């Protein structure tokens, strides 16, 4: 297992995993103190990992979503990206742990650009947000193959 404090210090395979995976798992603490994990779209934006509340069907508007409320109250979060394969020698994961900022889309244009580069849906229809911006304090990674 490896460890760093900065995205720029990731080994090449770990950065490639972050750049090529389509979904990450966002871990946070809910209002009752329970751990929660949600699948999210994400992108690298400089040294941050960003996600956005998009227009997929939801019961509430972006600012009212539980994940936004939880992250505003308790901004410590983790984003895990993994590769699973039945051939276990291909297993790998990267996890970024840090502080999540909840931003208005107008305040995070570089995040929207990074997300639109990865997801064509965001080019067709810009998400209304908010943007979730994780600044890692620690990154850890592992893969089965050395």
Order of alpha helices (4+ residues) and beta strands (2+ residues): beta-alpha-beta-beta-beta-beta-alpha-beta-beta-alpha-alpha-beta
